[in-house]
Amino acid sequence: MKKSNGKSLPEIILRYMRYTIAVFFLFSICAQLLWASASIGQSLKEVRIDISMNNKTLKESLTVIEQKSGFGFIYNEAWVLPYWVTVNEKNKDAAFILQKVLRNTKLDFKEYGNKVIIVQREQASPVQVNLIVKVQGIVKEKDTGEPLPGVSIRVKNSSAGTISDSDGKFGIDVTDENSILVFSFIGFLTVEQRVGSLDFISITMEQDITSLSEVVVTALGFKESADKLGSTSSKVNGEAIERSGETSVINALGGKASGVMITKSSGDPGAAAFIQIRGQNTITGNNQPLIIVDGIPISNATSYTDEEGTSGGVVPQSRLNDINPNDIASVQILKGASAAALWGSRAANGVILISTKKGAEADKVNISFSSTLSVDKINAFHPIQDKYGQGTGGNYNPSGSTSWGDKISNRAGGADDVNTSGRYFQAQDGTLYYPILTKNSQDVYVDSNYDKVFRTGQFLDNAISISGGDAKTVYYFSVGDLRQKGILRGNSEYTRTTVRLNTERTFNNVLRLGVNTAYTNSYSDRIQRGNNTAGAMVGLLRNPADFDKSDYKGSYFASATSSPITNRQRSYRSYLGALESPIYNNALWALNEEENSTLVNRFMGRVEIGVQPTGWLDITGRTGLDTYTDQQINYYPIHDLVGAGRGQYQEQMTKETELNADLIGRAQTKFGVDFAATFILGFNLNNRKYDKIGATINDFILDEAPANFSNAVSANRVPYNYKREIRTTRLYATAGLSAYESLFLNLSAAAESASSFGELSEKTFYYPSVDVAWQFSKLGIFEDFSTLTFGKLRASYGIVGVQPLPYRSNTVFTETTFSNTPWGDNVVGGSYGNGAYSQNKELGDPEIKPETKTEYEAGIDLRFLSSRLRFSTTYYQNKVKDLLVPVTIAPSTGFASKYTNAATLENKGLELDLSYDVIAKPNLTWTVYGNFSSNRNEVLDLAGTQSLYLTGIADFLDSRAVVGQPVGVFWSGRYAATAEGGMLLDANGFPTVDAVSGTIGDPNPDFMSGFGTTLSYKKITLDVLFETTQGGDYYSGTKGIMYNFGTHAETGNEVTLAQDLKNYAGATISTGSTVRGNITDFGGGPVLLDETWYTTLGSGFGSLKEQFIEDGSWTRLRQVTLSYRLDPEWFRKKTKLQSLELSFTGRNLIVWTDIEGIDPDTNLTGTFTGRNMDYFNSPNTRSYLCTLKINY
Amino acid sequence: MITKKLIWLLAILLIVVLPACESLVDGLNVDPNNPTDASAELILTSAQLANLTIHEGHTVRVAGMWSGYFTGVDRQYKDIFNYNITGASFNQIWENIFYGVVSQAKLVIAKSEPLNNRLMKGIALIVQANALGSATAGWGDIPLSQTADITTYPNPVFDSQADVYADLQEMLSVAIEELASGIGTSPGVADIHYGGNAAKWIAAAYTLKSRFYLETRQYDLAYEATATGVGVPANSMMVPHGSTLNSDENLMYAFIARSRAGDMNSSGALITRLLNPAESLYRGNDKTDETARFNFLFLTNDPNGIIPNTTTGGIFAQTASYPLVTYEENLLTAAEAGARAVSFDEGLAKLNEYRAYMNGGGYIGPSFVDGAYAFKYEAYTADDFAPGGLINPESLSPEEALLQEILLERYLAFFGQELGFNDLRRTREESVGVKLTPNTGSVLPERFIYSEAEINSNTNAPNPVPDIFVPTLINND
């Protein structure tokens, strides 16, 4: 085999270092270009010099001081010309000398880092140098006592100013004791302090809760005031995530941010959820946002899917679930292209930045323990009829496939007549089942079958964290342990143990080091579901009312005298266990006999080194590693449906490693008091390696041997493996400019190369962005308009992309497998001749390049009434070009598809966020809040293909991209229409199906919204959150199939006819007869819907799927939390505890929807593009949680 | 000023560092999982496997439900049985025909021609003709002249069905010529049907020619071709099968017995009523006993109805070979074409040749003819076809009676093959032949629906798409 051309890790590191050095080198050139060399880290006052100048020009004097002090002087030559200077000093600090030199001029100086700018004195102020009160001090945060770096300190009514250093310390010279210092910092209340006689001032600053001048994290992980940004992001704090009661970070975001849509795949423990930010931005690429934890991108792969959709098997997990929600300090969602542009071709779906908790300087160790117990119940289930028995045509048949049999109440009652002379089944508990001759029993098992399948689920989540630190070192350590049992009985469970240690050390003014490490061990076992005849839901919902599911396993005796065939499965299609494979699994078998487990061991680490060689320059080196192994086992014993009753076992090991390194230089500077700039230059290298290896064996040699590959003959062992490596390098730069603290301009650009681009495509792609923010409320005209506290207009533009899948630039040859869909098996080349290879049906594209999304957004942020009322809105519009799609090619060309940049789509949307502090008193606060978002998506071009299959059940009901429609519309058989557009009915008044499939529904919502309220009285807090999504279509596939099987409650109805009616078969049913069925009118007069309808065109299996498209809108009481915090003085003294918190949460308590039988927040196709499809999905849950949190 | 310097700096950085960035990611896009080429032999096997899916899979199940062979009883098959079907369900088969067979076969030819491997070329042409013949019979007009050449023909035209048949005859003639040259290297076991035996391929090509001539009603040419067609049962072109799950099983077995058990059986199907001695329509007579064949084809004692026999030894057993071009087809084509184009006597002689073959067990599984079940196929005489004769109670002309009997034999022999559907449609308007009543409504299907994948992507595809009740060109007289 040809070795991959990839470079080994040491090579990468070496090369990476080489370029790192180049970047450093260039940085230093940059520094020298900008500012002449200076005594690093010193101020003018700290440099002592001797000087002797007699009647020299000012220019000469300045040159001497410049040389002796090492500072660079910048001045306008015209200003210094008129002056002559005499000065003689020894061992005086340079500032003092400079002041003396300039004493009799109209000039003054300002010190910026290592440069000195000579400026003109304001006005023609009297030459009165009232030198000099030197003030030193420290700024701390009031709540935590932590020093606050970066606080702006200005002398009121003067141009002098400085910034606190990384220890919160500052030094400033003022002219007199009456000078007033103004301390300001984003997110904090501004403090004014008269200097007075103090020479050391200690200032505490309080967070400004009302201003909501939120501190956000930029794409690169730097903190920034949201008020200075021209792009939007949504922030959800860790407390809100904890309070949601969800075990997964993704689900915890539901309803909390505008423009962010979270769709669950099911209520199974650990199930993945689908995140969509501002609509669909890709058609076939990875549609999930990039997840960055503490500056490091991590894998959010959904296992079992490998970036592909899944509809069968078990619900996928999401690797994002590996993060303990208790460790999260905040989650921030970068929605727009400009905010995310620095992540280039991985950012088109938005970026989610997760910050984990850090310790804080404290005089004690903070220990926090929390324990949550959750009780989960099914929140909706399909109604099942219990009036009619198994069989067809009104006749009982004990092995019939449907429940269109006899009326149960018409049976004789008592025990069935059975034939005890021949074959029989002996259950595990000894119960004997014989062939039924006459069905007499009127017993129905709808409820008992349900109870045998479902239980009350629960989880227990314990977490302990230890945190603290001193002035130089902070640490946060936590252990979390989650144990969950699903609502399905049997093998449905999820356990997760996490350990995290975050530490940060500041060595001195120059060097700091941060190390984060996290380890996760998770295990889950899930039940087969979906369009999978092996699943529990299929087995339960197709089961006739008169078949008792218990005794699902036992021995089959083919005759009275024959020896038993052991471990046979008994199900309603095989009630004596006579079949080797039972057609559908008994739900109890699926629950208890199968194993579908995954065991994940994951390590995430981050090392960040910060170097601050001078006050204005900050260099950050950040390296992250995210690596996991996932061991998946699928075990189907003999007589399971999977493996045709002969047994099947699959084991697979997946390993994924993502290595990421950034080197970032950041320079900050001020030009006068009114202008400031921040420049960032960085380099990123990212390498993702994926390996999968596994094998499947079929047809066990020994029925009950341990799960091992040796338990099959060699022809029935199929090993497989798959490898993938993607590497991306990126060089990026940003410039943030501000003027008058009210106008902000941010520019950024990333240049990216990636290994998955085509051989003939460009090597480097550029992702520019620009945003501008204008705080217009700072205009003078608003000073009198006191209602408006803050107002900002913002606009942004940016380009982001989606990387092509790797290895798609060539047309390869693949081992031959011919599928025989619909509903057929495969033919595999490996079983014939010398094996077989065929040219891939997908044509490669050597010119493949990333998809690019260009987005414009504009918005306004307003705060009124001292920031008690906060409002923000954003309109955005984006166009995604060069979408990578496997363009369907007419098969007659010899290929089925070409993966290429072909399609175009666009999104337009509006987002609103509003909150209002109705009451804001110390002991009583009441806030109401809400968000609203609406997105319109349209596929503009599909390169000639009319419709493109995305996911779902192919050629049955699937999700597609169709030109002129939103991505993901439902595609299947639709009503045939008359020329006038009405329904084309057959002679009997029933609808007919169009021979050509088409769009039958759009699952994308018209709008969605989250709204709620928080009420706090003293130590009691009540949180209520509602969420709604309106206008998306929903495919009720389960219901349609239940019609076919005659198990749905509606198919158990009886009607008495008031007139002669036709049924679908054309028979006339006469007036007065009472029959099983329903009457409806399709437009041609009333007709009778009976077995002839429900099992053919009216069946979910039938070709007319359009009849099962419904309005999937829902509104739910997403969450209610009542919490109480106990922390009075007496309690603290008595217990030595800081506080104790108790909270009760109800999650998903009420759902208002027209969808019957299942909570519509579920999806067959997992995290893939399709949504709102129900096809035997596992039900969702409603939960009641109780949390106790103890802080020491 | 500073901004200017920064821009300079950035420019320098881009010049210096970008090539470095690019070189870091070079060479990583070579697929480590799949090769970029394969040998002609391995690709030939692929083409043959694709060809088998066309003749054992979805198309023959659908054709069978519309030919009185199968009954759709559950899930999707109930709806298809009632003539509700969309083009989407033919996407895979259509892809297997053109991508799977035609495109791969053309690759084999392109790789063989420079090596002058005329044997390989001949085989590839016949496999192609087999698939395309079934395609044109099922769909009518199909792309042929412009297929599998995407750069020149991104939208291949649909050639008229008549032209397709003519082209296929030509394709087979070329194949026969190539094979007869004696030049080439045998693909050995990579040829899953004949192991590279040129003589067997030539015979199969002639039988295919006779099949196509019959379908275009060129009976004289059909008769002529059968003379050099498959001449012994052992030379029938069969698909070998094994017992590896979802890999090499008999596809009819996989569907009926395993993956979609219960969806489709043969309860009430015309063929069971003709073969079941207990039925009024039973075709047996003094010289004919169908008990063995009935039990070979069907499981007759299952509580869920009459089910095609997927048990060991049955027609659709897991490892049972599947017929593509057979000795019995060649004989029965000779019989029909002989009766129509040569003489009554010639037709009868060929029919009796077939009956003699069946009387020796024929294609019926050995375990059904080893004494367990009765069977009898004695030779007919001309008297049997005379008005009022053994098999002419309705007093047809002897010619008509003979043709009726031959067409019935063909119908019974082609259970599970598309040939039955083709015969029914070809002879629907004639006075004799097997007459079917619709499963629902009053009309019978005349074709498959074009694949939606093709319709959606080929600007030259027919528009509007003909529905299943529109006869194809050759049957539209």
Contacts between the chains, C-beta under 8 A, distances in Angstrom:
chain1	res1	chain2	res2	distance
A	2	B	30	7.6
A	4	B	28	7.3
A	4	B	30	6.6
A	4	B	32	5.0
A	5	B	26	7.5
A	5	B	27	3.3
A	5	B	28	6.4
A	5	B	30	5.9
A	6	B	27	7.2
A	6	B	28	5.1
A	7	B	24	7.8
A	12	B	24	7.3
A	15	B	20	7.7
A	15	B	24	6.3
A	16	B	24	7.9
A	18	B	20	7.9
A	19	B	17	6.1
A	19	B	20	5.2
A	19	B	21	7.7
A	22	B	16	6.2
A	22	B	17	6.2
A	22	B	20	7.5
A	23	B	13	7.4
A	23	B	17	6.9
A	26	B	9	6.6
A	26	B	12	6.6
A	26	B	13	5.5
A	26	B	16	7.3
A	29	B	9	7.1
A	30	B	5	7.6
A	30	B	6	7.5
A	30	B	9	5.1
A	33	B	5	5.0
A	33	B	9	7.1
A	34	B	2	6.0
A	34	B	5	6.4
A	397	B	303	7.8
A	399	B	303	5.8
A	399	B	304	6.4
A	401	B	73	7.9
A	401	B	74	5.2
A	401	B	262	5.4
A	402	B	74	7.8
A	573	B	262	7.0
A	579	B	261	7.9
A	581	B	258	6.5
A	581	B	261	7.1
A	583	B	261	5.1
A	583	B	262	5.5
A	643	B	245	6.9
A	644	B	245	6.2
A	644	B	258	4.7
A	644	B	259	7.9
A	646	B	245	7.4
A	648	B	245	7.8
A	669	B	2	7.9
A	677	B	2	7.7
A	679	B	6	6.3
A	681	B	10	7.7
A	681	B	13	7.1
A	683	B	17	7.1
A	683	B	21	8.0
A	685	B	24	7.0
A	698	B	244	7.4
A	698	B	245	4.3
A	698	B	246	7.8
A	699	B	243	7.8
A	699	B	245	6.4
A	715	B	242	7.4
A	715	B	243	7.8
A	715	B	244	5.2
A	716	B	244	6.0
A	716	B	245	6.9
A	718	B	247	7.9
A	721	B	33	7.9
A	722	B	33	5.7
A	723	B	32	4.6
A	723	B	33	6.1
A	724	B	32	7.7
A	724	B	33	7.9
A	725	B	28	5.8
A	725	B	32	7.8
A	726	B	28	7.4
A	727	B	24	6.6
A	727	B	25	4.8
A	727	B	28	5.6
A	728	B	25	6.9
A	729	B	20	8.0
A	729	B	21	3.9
A	729	B	22	7.6
A	729	B	24	4.9
A	729	B	25	5.9
A	730	B	21	7.3
A	731	B	13	6.8
A	731	B	14	7.1
A	731	B	17	5.6
A	731	B	18	6.6
A	731	B	21	6.0
A	733	B	10	5.7
A	733	B	13	7.8
A	735	B	3	7.6
A	735	B	6	7.0
A	751	B	14	6.5
A	751	B	18	6.0
A	751	B	21	7.2
A	752	B	21	7.8
A	753	B	18	7.6
A	753	B	21	4.7
A	753	B	22	4.5
A	753	B	24	7.2
A	753	B	25	4.9
A	754	B	25	5.7
A	755	B	25	4.2
A	755	B	26	7.6
A	755	B	27	7.9
A	755	B	28	3.4
A	755	B	29	5.3
A	756	B	28	8.0
A	756	B	29	5.9
A	757	B	29	7.4
A	758	B	29	7.5
A	759	B	29	7.0
A	763	B	22	4.3
A	764	B	18	5.8
A	764	B	21	7.0
A	764	B	22	6.1
A	806	B	28	7.7
A	806	B	29	6.1
A	806	B	31	7.8
A	807	B	29	6.3
A	807	B	30	7.5
A	807	B	31	3.7
A	807	B	32	7.9
A	807	B	33	7.2
A	807	B	34	7.6
A	809	B	29	5.8
A	810	B	30	7.9
A	810	B	31	6.7
A	810	B	36	5.9
A	811	B	36	7.8
A	812	B	31	5.5
A	812	B	34	3.9
A	812	B	35	6.6
A	812	B	36	5.7
A	813	B	34	6.3
A	813	B	35	5.1
A	813	B	36	6.6
A	813	B	37	6.0
A	813	B	38	4.4
A	814	B	34	5.3
A	816	B	45	7.1
A	816	B	46	4.4
A	816	B	49	6.0
A	818	B	49	5.6
A	818	B	50	5.4
A	818	B	53	4.9
A	818	B	96	5.7
A	818	B	100	5.8
A	819	B	92	5.8
A	820	B	53	5.3
A	820	B	57	4.1
A	820	B	58	6.3
A	820	B	92	6.5
A	820	B	93	7.9
A	820	B	96	8.0
A	820	B	251	6.1
A	821	B	58	7.8
A	821	B	91	7.9
A	821	B	92	4.6
A	822	B	58	6.4
A	822	B	76	7.1
A	822	B	89	5.0
A	822	B	92	6.9
A	823	B	58	7.6
A	823	B	76	6.6
A	823	B	255	7.0
A	823	B	259	7.1
A	823	B	260	5.2
A	823	B	263	7.3
A	824	B	53	7.9
A	824	B	57	5.0
A	824	B	58	5.9
A	824	B	251	6.2
A	824	B	254	7.0
A	824	B	255	5.7
A	824	B	259	7.4
A	825	B	246	5.0
A	825	B	249	6.5
A	825	B	251	6.2
A	825	B	254	3.8
A	825	B	255	7.0
A	825	B	258	7.6
A	825	B	259	5.7
A	826	B	246	5.1
A	826	B	247	6.7
A	827	B	49	4.9
A	827	B	52	6.5
A	827	B	53	5.9
A	827	B	247	7.3
A	827	B	248	6.9
A	827	B	251	7.3
A	828	B	244	7.7
A	828	B	246	7.4
A	828	B	247	4.1
A	828	B	248	6.8
A	829	B	42	7.7
A	829	B	45	6.1
A	829	B	46	6.2
A	829	B	49	6.3
A	830	B	247	7.1
A	831	B	242	6.0
A	831	B	244	5.3
A	831	B	247	4.6
A	831	B	248	3.6
A	832	B	45	5.6
A	832	B	48	7.9
A	832	B	49	6.3
A	832	B	192	5.2
A	832	B	240	7.7
A	832	B	248	6.5
A	833	B	41	7.8
A	833	B	42	7.9
A	833	B	45	4.4
A	833	B	189	4.9
A	833	B	190	4.3
A	833	B	191	7.4
A	833	B	192	5.5
A	834	B	41	6.7
A	834	B	42	6.6
A	834	B	45	7.2
A	834	B	188	7.8
A	834	B	189	6.3
A	834	B	190	5.3
A	835	B	42	6.5
A	835	B	45	7.4
A	836	B	42	5.4
A	836	B	43	7.5
A	836	B	45	3.7
A	836	B	46	4.4
A	836	B	49	6.1
A	836	B	190	7.9
A	837	B	35	7.2
A	837	B	38	3.6
A	837	B	39	7.8
A	837	B	42	4.3
A	837	B	43	6.4
A	837	B	46	6.5
A	838	B	38	7.6
A	838	B	43	6.1
A	838	B	46	3.8
A	838	B	47	7.9
A	838	B	50	7.9
A	838	B	100	7.4
A	838	B	104	5.3
A	839	B	38	7.8
A	839	B	43	7.3
A	839	B	103	6.9
A	839	B	104	6.7
A	839	B	107	6.0
A	840	B	34	7.3
A	841	B	95	7.0
A	841	B	99	4.8
A	843	B	150	7.2
A	887	B	457	7.9
A	888	B	453	5.6
A	888	B	456	6.2
A	888	B	457	4.8
A	889	B	150	7.0
A	889	B	154	7.8
A	889	B	457	5.7
A	890	B	143	7.8
A	890	B	154	8.0
A	890	B	155	6.7
A	890	B	156	6.8
A	890	B	453	7.2
A	890	B	454	4.9
A	890	B	457	4.3
A	890	B	458	3.5
A	890	B	461	7.2
A	891	B	94	5.4
A	891	B	95	4.3
A	891	B	97	7.4
A	891	B	98	4.2
A	891	B	99	5.1
A	891	B	451	6.8
A	891	B	453	6.0
A	891	B	454	5.9
A	892	B	98	4.7
A	892	B	102	7.9
A	892	B	142	7.7
A	892	B	143	3.7
A	892	B	146	7.7
A	892	B	147	5.0
A	892	B	148	7.7
A	892	B	156	4.4
A	892	B	454	6.2
A	892	B	458	6.4
A	893	B	98	7.6
A	893	B	147	7.2
A	893	B	148	6.7
A	893	B	149	7.5
A	893	B	150	4.3
A	893	B	153	6.9
A	893	B	154	6.3
A	893	B	155	8.0
A	893	B	156	6.3
A	893	B	458	8.0
A	894	B	98	6.4
A	894	B	99	5.9
A	894	B	102	6.6
A	894	B	103	3.2
A	894	B	106	7.2
A	894	B	147	6.6
A	894	B	148	3.4
A	894	B	149	7.3
A	894	B	150	6.1
A	895	B	99	6.2
A	895	B	103	7.1
A	895	B	150	6.1
A	896	B	95	5.2
A	896	B	99	5.4
A	896	B	453	7.1
A	944	B	457	6.8
A	944	B	459	7.7
A	945	B	456	6.0
A	945	B	457	5.5
A	946	B	456	4.3
A	946	B	457	7.7
A	947	B	456	5.9
A	954	B	88	7.9
A	954	B	91	7.9
A	955	B	86	7.8
A	955	B	88	3.9
A	955	B	89	5.4
A	955	B	91	6.1
A	955	B	92	7.9
A	956	B	76	7.7
A	973	B	86	5.6
A	993	B	84	5.7
A	993	B	86	7.6
A	995	B	86	6.3
A	995	B	87	7.3
A	995	B	449	6.4
A	995	B	465	6.6
A	995	B	467	5.0
A	995	B	468	7.8
A	996	B	86	6.9
A	996	B	87	6.7
A	996	B	452	7.3
A	996	B	455	7.7
A	996	B	465	6.2
A	997	B	86	5.1
A	997	B	87	7.3
A	997	B	88	5.3
A	997	B	452	6.3
A	1044	B	75	7.2
A	1095	B	78	6.2
A	1096	B	78	5.9
A	1096	B	79	5.8
A	1096	B	82	5.7
A	1096	B	84	7.5
A	1097	B	79	6.7
A	1097	B	82	7.8
A	1097	B	84	6.3
A	1099	B	78	7.3
A	1099	B	79	7.0
A	1101	B	74	7.9
A	1101	B	75	4.3
A	1101	B	76	4.9
A	1101	B	78	7.0
A	1101	B	79	6.3
A	1102	B	76	7.8
A	1102	B	78	7.9
A	1102	B	79	4.5
A	1102	B	84	6.6
A	1103	B	79	5.5
A	1103	B	84	4.6
A	1103	B	85	6.7
A	1103	B	86	5.7
A	1104	B	84	7.8
